[in-house]
Amino acid sequence: MNKDFMYGIGAVKYKGKKVGYIAKNSFDLGGTKPESTDIEAEQFPGAPVLVIPQSNGKIAPKFDMIQLTFESLEQLLGGKLHKSGEKIVGWTAPRAAMVMEGPWELELVSGQSVLIPNATLLSDLAGKLTLTETAKIEVELKVAIPSAAKVPPYGVFASDSLPTEWSEENGWLLPEDSEDAENAG
């Protein structure tokens, strides 16, 4: 494999647990481009005299999860599982609006993992119930700054060399930004 390219979803994990199959051609990193403000002067038409950065580019992954089990419905939509003895026999949706946040890992076929310590999960049950399509959970992740100071919103690492901070015991974090990195702009 050539590590100079990022491609192919191998696994998507929420809070360290794999979610089901992702529909073919549904995964999109999404997001927005960086924003800036151009300051223009009458003396120099055609080009700004100053460009003031406002925000970095952002990612907002979106995908359709098509492997629907009672457990995956609870994992991505919240709600409650129902059991008969030890066997899970059903799921019910939550009655009130709920916020589901947490860490996400996008493990790529090309050998890298995109690590997101803090993303709010927006999802809904959708799709068509026909003999040619399946129901799905439409998922969108809103990436946010982690609550831990100096931790970046996301990172890309070799899947076989994830940082030690990226574990449940360590709070699913990334290496902190150093003071030098913050002042490098």
Summary of the structure (lengths in Angstrom):
residues: 185
radius of gyration: 20.3
end to end distance: 33.9
largest distance: 79.2
contacts: 459
relative contact order: 0.19
helix: 6%
strand: 41%
